[in-house]
Amino acid sequence: MTPAPRVALVDYGAGNLRSVAKALARSGLAVELASDTATVARADAVVLPGVGAFAAAAANLRAKGLDAAVLGAIDAGKPYLGLCLGLQLLFEDSDEHGLTAGLGRFRGHVRRFPEQVDGEPLRVPHIGWNEVRWQGDHPMQQALPDRDVYYFVHGWRALPESAGDRVGTCDYGGPFAAAVAHENVFAVQFHPEKSQNAGKRVLDAFAAWLRVC
């Protein structure tokens, strides 16, 4: 029997790890919490989850050297899955609680949703179920329907400079990037672990992708 791929679930004090770990395990992955660089380095793949503020998350990653470990894993070609804040941290910076540098893997910025759209107030943060329309040809998407409904909790959204990096689009006060991807990096703004069957389809697709990488 082929052993399950080993996934480093990066623990940088952002919370929500237990539910993510259980969801990944249900998709057949061997999950190890990674609060040190050695655990990230020996894994087959990296998952960066997150809830909370961008600035605190970025500071915690850097304090533990996990920023360099994650980027090193990506540069080594290991699959990366980012969840919610794990998507936002891939970008150059965020203006949440002051301008803070991110990992810079994608060109673009993370900015707060507008308070109004066409003169009408927009409720921020964006909380609840919303549809994502998938596009592009990343290997993970081959196992996903053209559109599905997922659970979101966020007040900031990523603004990729390259339209080609956006592989999932959601509409809230206008279209925004609900998922981005490039080569071995795939990240979603929603929470698969809270998205019931639709979320499991995403994590199953991640597990299938790992087995062919």
N, C-alpha and C positions, 0 to 999 in steps of 0.2 A: 504494500500500500504506500502510495506517495505521501510523504509527510505534509502536513498543512503548512502553508507559507507563514513565516514568522513576521509578525507586524509589531513595530515599535509604536506604541501609543504614547505620544510625547506628553509628559506630565510637567507642566511649568506653572502649576498653581492656578490654572484657569477653571478648574471645576468640571463637572459633568462627565468625569471619566468613567464612572462605573456603568452608566447606561450605554455609553459608546462602546466600552469593552464587551459588554454582554451582547450588543447588537452585532459587533464584528464576529464574535464567537459563534453566534447563530448562523452566520454565513460561512462557517467552516474554517475560520482563520485562527491561528495560534497567536494570542495577544500577550504582549509583555509591556507593562508600564515602564516608561523610559524617562527617568529623571536625571540621567547622566549620559555623557556622550558615548561611552562604550556600548551601552545597550542600543542606542541608535545605530552605531556603526556595524554591529553584527546582525542586524535585522535584514530581512529580505525586502521590506517596504516600510514606509513611514506614514503614520496618520497624525495630523496636527488638528486637534479639536479646539474648542474654546467658547467660553461665554465671558462677558464682562468687557472691560475697556481695553482698547488697542494699546494705549501707552503703557499700562501696567503689564500687559502680556508681553510686549516687546522688551521691556526692562527685565522681566523675569527670565525670558529666553536668553538674553545676553548675559545676565548674571551667572547663569549655569553653563554658558558656552554652548547651549543647545541651538542657538541660531546658526553657528558655524557647522554644527553636526548635521542639522537638517539640510543646509545648503550643500554640504559635502555628500550626503546621501543622494540628493537630486543630481549633483554633478557626476556621481558614479553610475547614474542610470537607474537607480532604484525607484520603483513607483511611489508616488506621493499622493495622498488623499487629504485635502484640507476641508474642514467642516466649519462653517460660519466664520468665526474669527480666524480660523486656519486658512480661509480664502483671503480675507482682508490683509493678513500679515504678509502675503506674497507680494504686495504692491510697494511702491516707492515710499509712500507716507500716508498718514491719516491726520486729520485735523481734530480728532476727538480728544478733548482735554489738552489742547495745544498741539502744535505740529510735531509729529513723531515719525522717525524713519522706520520703515518696514524692512523686509528681507530683500526687496528690489528684484525679485525674480521676474515680475511682470512690470512693464512700463505703464504708469497710470497712478491714480491717487484714490484715496478713500475719503468720501465727503458725506456729510449729513444729508438726509432727505430734506427737501425744501419744506418750509412750513405752509406754503400755499402753492397751488398750481392753478393757473388761469383764474386767479382771484378767489378760488375756493380753498378753504383750509384743508390740510392733509394731516391726518392723525399720525404722529411720530412718537414712538417707534412703530414700525410695521410688524404687527403681531397677528399670527393666525395662518390659515390655510390659503394657498394661492397656487395658481397654475404656472408651471414652467414648460416652455416650448423648447425642445432640444433641436440643435442644428450641428452641422459639421460631421466629421467622420472619425472621431476618436474611438479607439477600440471599445471603451466602456459603453459607448452609446449604442453599439450594435445590439446589446441585450436590453435596451430600454425602449419604451413606447415613444412615439413622437412627442407626446405631452403627458404630463402627470401632475398630481397635486401634492404639495409638500408643506411642511410646517416651518414658518419663519418667525424669528424674534430678532429684530435689529433696527437700529436707528440710523446707521451709516451704510452706504453701499459703495462698491468699487466702480470706478470709471476707467476701464481699460483704454489705453491709447490705440491699440490695434483691435479692430473689429474682429479679426480672425481669432483672437484669444477667447472671445465670448462663444461658448458652446451651449449655454442655456439662458433664456430670456424670460423674465417675469415682468408684469406690469403693476406698478404701484406708484401713482403720481407720474406715470410715464414708464417706458421700458427701462429696465436696468439689468445688469449682468447677474444672473442667478447662478451661473457656473462658468468657470474658465478652465482652459486646458491648453497644454503645449507639450507634446512628446510624452515624457513620463510623469508629468504633473497634471492632476485633475483636482479641482476644488469646487465646492458648492457653498452657497450662502445659506441655504436652509439646513435643517437638522434631520438627517436621515433616521437617527435613532428615535426621533419623536414623530416620524411620518408614516408609521404603521406599514402597510404592505408596500406602498410606493417607496418608502425609505429602504425597506429590505431589498427591493429590486435594485436599488443603487449599490448597496453593499454587496449583494450577490454578484453584480456586474464587476465590482472591484475585485472580489475574490477570483472570479473567472479570469480577469485580466492578469492577475498575479501568476496564475498557473500557466500562462502562455508567454510571459515575459522572459 
